[in-house]
Amino acid sequence: MTSAPGADVPAARLGPSPFALAGPGGPAAAGKSQSTEAREQSAQRPPPSAPVGSPVGIGLARAIVQFHGARHRVTERAVEPMAGRIIGPVPERFTLSVNGSPQPVTVEDRRFSASVTLSPGLNRVRVVASGPDGAETEDSVTVEYVPPAPKGRIVLLSPADGSRLSPDDPPFVVVEGRAEDKSIESVSVVVNGRQTVVPVRDGRFRHITPATDPALKIWAEGATADGAKQRSEAVTVYAEAPTGSMGILVVDWPPLLAGDQVEVSGSWRGMSARVDVPTQPLVLKSGGPSPGGGRPEVYYVRNLRPGVYTFVLRYRTPQPAGVAQPILYLNIGGNLIPHMLKPVPLQGAGRAVMAKVLLPQGILWEQDDWFSGRSESSETVTKFRIPEGITWTERKTDLR
């Protein structure tokens, strides 16, 4: 049997190339390529050591600081414990500040902690870490400090927390409370941040507030004779938006006024430019009678129409009874806008126009800056606004 040519011939062993360069390692090394030799030398070289200060062997140019917990928190404590961690090299300098003022901080084993002193309201707590090269890293959180309400000093008796007003309910809230410290002569009733000073009589106070917002957060606060501040617990009342436009007249009556000595009425006429058109009386709904007084403190009318609305106070007092302070709230464009009206002195018998209002503009007769000009005859006064072409005329006898 004939073998294939070269089948039994052993493979030739190639010797070192006569052209290979001699180098370290003798002839065997000289037969390797330069790239192969470089890889082997790299594999034999010991690995570099991890940078000092890196816990996982990763080189960090600077430390990272992080607070533990939520980025925003609320507390009733004047001194709040804070803590966090440091990732990376230990910083050369570490500071903590509250609203820009430095406070003591403890740094140990890449952890920091502090007991920070807070101011009432929002506080920004900030930490800054500095490296050897002066590079800085920082982190910050906000802490809202709400001082706890003193117990048993000022107490809200109504409304109840979580109460709800439907669109058909009277559009106001009666706020009543008790001040146990007899030296508190007045309190500020706070409704969504708006303060109204209310007198305290025989340890009790009372205030009527219109439902101006979908949610009303209400509390009362005051100060004792020695200056110590007191505050009630806060309550929240939810009010659904009333349907249609609305006007609310709130009157702060003097305390000694009897209910049968005053009368509030209203009227409407459909054309502001004419005084010879019929005037229709309004059916004013009322509420919130003062305890023992019998006189309503709130009058309101729903579904306001374009035209002129007039609110009149008639009074009959045998002796000076003080001053009535009316406030008119108009629901224009879905928002109840307050208008502080002129106070009305109550002495003897008389009649006072508390307010004349032009709708749908929601403008009072006294707002002269809104008008472009005016004219006057022996019996009437006319105010106008251009270029809208708005004219408003009133008899002089109806303005008193």
C-alpha positions in Angstrom: 0.0 0.0 0.0 1.5 3.2 -1.1 1.5 6.1 1.4 0.6 9.6 0.5 3.6 11.6 -0.2 4.9 13.1 3.1 2.4 11.2 5.3 5.1 9.5 7.3 7.5 12.3 7.3 7.6 14.0 10.8 7.0 17.7 11.0 10.0 19.8 10.8 11.1 21.6 14.0 11.8 25.2 13.3 14.9 26.5 15.1 15.4 30.0 16.2 15.4 32.5 13.5 18.9 33.6 12.6 17.4 37.1 12.3 15.9 37.2 15.9 17.4 39.7 18.2 19.0 38.4 21.3 17.5 39.5 24.5 17.0 38.6 28.2 15.9 35.1 28.6 18.2 33.5 26.0 17.2 32.2 22.6 13.7 31.1 23.7 12.9 34.7 24.6 14.4 36.0 21.5 11.9 33.9 19.5 8.8 35.7 21.0 7.0 38.7 19.5 7.4 42.0 21.2 3.6 42.2 22.0 3.6 38.7 23.6 6.6 39.6 25.7 5.0 42.8 26.9 1.8 41.0 28.0 3.8 38.5 30.0 5.9 41.1 31.7 2.6 43.0 32.6 1.1 39.9 34.1 4.2 39.3 36.2 4.2 42.9 37.5 2.6 43.3 41.0 -0.8 45.2 41.1 -0.9 48.8 42.3 -1.9 49.4 45.9 -5.4 50.9 46.6 -5.5 54.6 47.4 -5.4 55.6 51.0 -8.9 56.4 52.3 -10.9 54.5 49.7 -12.8 51.7 51.5 -13.4 49.6 48.4 -10.2 50.3 46.5 -11.7 52.9 44.2 -9.9 56.1 43.9 -12.2 59.1 44.9 -11.1 62.6 44.2 -13.2 63.9 47.2 -15.5 62.7 49.9 -19.3 62.4 49.5 -21.5 63.4 52.5 -25.1 62.3 52.9 -27.8 63.0 55.5 -29.8 60.0 56.8 -33.6 60.2 56.4 -36.0 62.3 54.4 -34.9 65.4 52.6 -37.7 67.4 54.2 -39.1 66.7 57.7 -41.4 68.3 60.3 -40.7 68.3 64.0 -42.1 69.7 67.2 -38.6 69.6 68.9 -36.6 72.7 69.2 -33.4 70.6 69.2 -33.4 67.9 66.5 -30.9 65.1 66.3 -29.3 64.8 62.8 -26.9 62.2 61.4 -25.3 61.0 58.2 -22.4 59.3 56.5 -19.1 60.1 54.7 -18.2 58.1 51.6 -14.6 58.1 50.5 -11.5 59.7 52.0 -11.9 61.4 55.4 -12.2 65.1 54.9 -9.7 67.5 56.4 -12.4 69.9 57.4 -16.1 69.3 58.1 -18.8 71.9 59.1 -22.5 71.9 59.8 -24.7 75.0 59.8 -28.4 75.8 60.3 -29.7 78.7 58.2 -26.1 79.8 57.7 -25.1 79.7 61.4 -22.4 77.1 62.3 -23.3 74.5 64.9 -21.2 71.8 66.7 -20.9 68.4 64.9 -19.2 65.2 65.7 -17.3 63.2 63.0 -16.3 59.6 63.8 -15.6 56.5 61.6 -17.0 58.2 58.5 -20.2 59.1 60.4 -21.3 62.5 61.6 -24.0 63.5 64.1 -25.2 66.6 65.7 -28.1 68.0 67.8 -29.1 71.1 65.9 -31.1 74.1 67.3 -34.0 75.1 65.1 -36.0 78.3 64.7 -39.8 78.2 64.2 -40.6 77.6 60.5 -38.4 76.2 57.8 -34.7 75.5 58.6 -32.0 74.6 56.1 -29.4 72.2 57.7 -26.2 72.0 55.6 -22.9 70.0 55.9 -19.8 70.8 53.9 -16.7 68.5 53.6 -13.3 69.9 52.4 -10.4 67.9 51.0 -6.7 68.6 51.1 -6.9 70.4 47.7 -9.7 72.7 49.0 -12.4 70.9 46.9 -15.8 70.9 48.7 -18.8 68.6 48.7 -22.0 69.3 50.5 -25.5 68.0 51.3 -28.5 69.8 52.8 -32.0 69.0 54.1 -34.9 71.2 55.3 -36.5 70.8 58.7 -39.8 72.6 59.6 -40.0 73.3 63.3 -43.6 73.6 64.4 -43.6 74.5 68.2 -46.2 72.4 70.0 -49.3 74.2 71.1 -49.5 74.8 74.8 -52.1 72.6 76.4 -55.1 74.0 78.2 -54.5 77.7 77.7 -56.3 78.6 74.5 -58.9 76.1 73.3 -61.0 76.1 70.2 -64.6 75.0 70.9 -65.7 75.2 67.3 -65.5 74.2 64.5 -64.7 70.6 64.9 -61.5 69.4 63.1 -62.4 67.8 59.7 -65.8 69.6 59.4 -67.1 70.0 55.9 -69.3 72.6 54.2 -71.4 71.7 51.3 -72.3 74.2 48.5 -75.7 74.5 50.1 -74.5 75.3 53.6 -74.1 78.9 54.8 -70.7 80.0 53.4 -69.0 80.9 56.7 -67.5 79.2 59.8 -68.1 80.2 63.4 -64.9 80.1 65.4 -65.4 80.0 69.1 -62.9 79.4 71.8 -61.8 79.7 75.4 -58.8 81.4 77.0 -58.1 80.0 80.4 -55.5 82.6 81.4 -57.6 85.6 82.5 -54.8 88.0 81.6 -55.3 87.3 77.9 -57.5 90.2 76.7 -57.4 89.4 72.9 -56.4 86.6 70.6 -55.5 86.5 66.9 -57.7 84.1 65.0 -55.5 82.8 62.1 -57.3 81.4 59.0 -54.8 80.2 56.3 -52.3 82.7 57.6 -54.7 85.7 57.7 -54.9 87.1 61.2 -57.9 88.9 62.8 -57.6 90.3 66.3 -60.7 89.3 68.4 -61.4 90.5 71.9 -61.7 88.0 74.8 -64.7 88.7 77.1 -65.2 86.6 80.2 -62.6 84.1 78.9 -64.4 83.5 75.6 -63.9 84.7 72.1 -65.9 84.4 68.9 -65.2 85.2 65.2 -67.0 84.7 61.9 -64.8 83.8 58.9 -66.2 83.3 55.4 -65.2 80.0 53.6 -62.8 81.7 51.3 -60.7 78.6 50.4 -61.4 74.9 49.8 -59.5 74.1 53.0 -59.4 76.4 56.0 -56.6 75.8 58.6 -57.7 77.6 61.8 -56.1 78.3 65.1 -56.0 81.0 67.8 -53.0 82.5 69.5 -52.4 85.2 72.1 -50.1 86.3 74.9 -50.4 86.4 78.7 -49.7 89.4 80.8 -46.1 88.3 81.3 -45.6 88.0 77.5 -45.8 84.2 77.3 -47.3 83.2 73.9 -50.1 80.7 73.8 -51.6 78.9 70.9 -54.5 76.6 70.4 -54.5 73.3 68.5 -55.2 73.8 64.7 -58.3 72.5 63.1 -59.1 72.1 59.4 -62.5 72.8 57.7 -63.2 71.7 54.1 -65.5 73.8 52.0 -66.9 72.9 48.6 -67.0 75.8 46.2 -70.5 77.4 46.1 -72.3 77.4 42.8 -72.7 80.8 41.2 -71.5 84.2 42.5 -72.1 85.3 46.0 -71.9 88.3 48.4 -71.2 87.9 52.1 -71.5 90.8 54.5 -69.9 90.3 57.9 -70.6 92.9 60.6 -68.6 93.2 63.8 -71.1 94.7 66.2 -70.2 96.5 69.4 -70.8 94.3 72.4 -73.5 96.2 74.2 -75.8 96.6 71.2 -79.2 94.8 71.4 -80.5 92.8 68.5 -83.6 94.9 67.9 -81.7 98.1 67.6 -80.2 97.4 64.1 -81.6 96.3 60.8 -79.6 95.4 57.6 -81.3 95.4 54.2 -80.3 95.2 50.6 -81.5 96.1 47.1 -80.6 95.6 43.4 -81.2 97.5 40.2 -80.3 96.1 36.8 -79.0 99.3 35.1 -76.2 101.2 36.6 -76.5 104.2 34.2 -80.1 105.0 35.1 -81.7 105.8 38.5 -85.3 105.8 37.2 -85.5 102.0 36.8 -87.2 99.8 39.4 -85.2 98.8 42.4 -85.8 95.3 43.8 -85.4 94.4 47.5 -83.0 91.6 48.3 -83.9 88.6 50.4 -80.8 88.5 52.7 -80.1 85.2 54.4 -78.4 85.6 57.8 -76.6 83.6 60.4 -74.2 83.5 63.3 -76.3 85.4 65.9 -74.2 86.6 68.8 -74.9 84.8 72.1 -77.4 86.8 74.0 -77.4 89.6 71.4 -79.9 88.2 68.9 -78.5 90.2 66.0 -77.0 88.3 63.0 -73.4 88.8 62.3 -73.5 87.5 58.7 -75.7 88.3 55.8 -75.3 86.7 52.4 -77.0 86.5 49.0 -76.4 84.0 46.3 -76.6 84.1 42.5 -75.5 87.7 42.0 -76.6 89.4 38.8 -75.1 92.3 36.8 -76.2 95.7 38.1 -75.9 97.7 41.3 -76.2 96.2 44.8 -76.8 98.4 47.8 -76.5 97.4 51.5 -78.1 99.7 54.1 -77.9 99.7 57.9 -80.7 101.3 59.9 -80.2 101.8 63.7 -82.0 103.1 66.7 -80.1 103.4 69.9 -81.1 105.4 72.9 -77.5 106.1 73.8 -74.2 105.8 72.0 -73.6 102.1 71.4 -70.2 102.1 69.7 -69.1 101.4 66.1 -70.1 98.7 63.7 -67.4 97.4 61.4 -68.7 95.8 58.2 -66.6 93.7 55.7 -68.0 92.7 52.3 -66.8 89.5 50.6 -67.5 89.2 46.9 -67.2 85.9 45.0 -65.8 87.1 41.7 -64.3 84.5 39.4 -64.5 81.8 42.0 -62.5 83.7 44.7 -64.0 85.5 47.7 -62.4 88.9 47.8 -62.7 90.9 51.0 -63.5 94.7 51.0 -63.1 96.5 54.3 -66.0 99.0 54.5 -66.2 102.3 56.4 -67.1 101.9 60.1 -70.6 103.1 61.1 -71.0 105.0 64.4 -74.2 103.9 66.2 -75.7 106.9 68.0 -79.4 107.8 68.2 -81.5 106.9 65.1 -80.2 106.9 61.6 -79.5 105.3 58.3 -76.1 104.5 56.7 -75.2 103.1 53.3 -72.6 100.5 54.1 -71.8 99.6 50.4 -72.8 100.1 46.8 -71.3 97.5 44.5 -71.2 97.4 40.7 -71.3 93.9 39.2 -69.9 91.9 37.4 -66.9 94.2 37.9 -67.0 93.9 41.7 -66.2 97.7 42.1 -67.3 99.8 45.1 -68.7 103.3 44.6 -65.8 104.7 46.7 -63.1 103.3 44.4 -62.6 106.5 42.5 -59.2 105.4 41.1 -61.0 102.7 39.0 -63.1 105.4 37.1 -61.8 107.7 34.4 -63.9 110.6 35.5 -67.1 111.9 37.0 -69.8 114.5 36.5 -72.4 116.0 38.9 -75.8 117.7 38.7 -77.9 119.1 41.4 -79.5 115.7 42.2 -77.1 113.0 40.8 -73.5 112.0 40.6 -72.2 110.1 37.6 -68.9 108.2 37.3 -67.7 106.7 34.1 -64.8 104.5 32.8 -63.5 104.6 29.2 -62.8 103.0 26.8 -65.1 100.3 28.3 -68.1 102.7 28.2 -69.2 102.0 31.8 -71.5 104.6 33.4 -72.7 104.6 37.0 -75.2 107.2 38.2 -76.5 107.6 41.8 -78.9 110.0 43.4 -77.1 112.1 46.1 -79.8 111.2 48.6 -79.1 107.5 48.1 -75.4 108.0 48.9 -76.1 109.0 52.5 
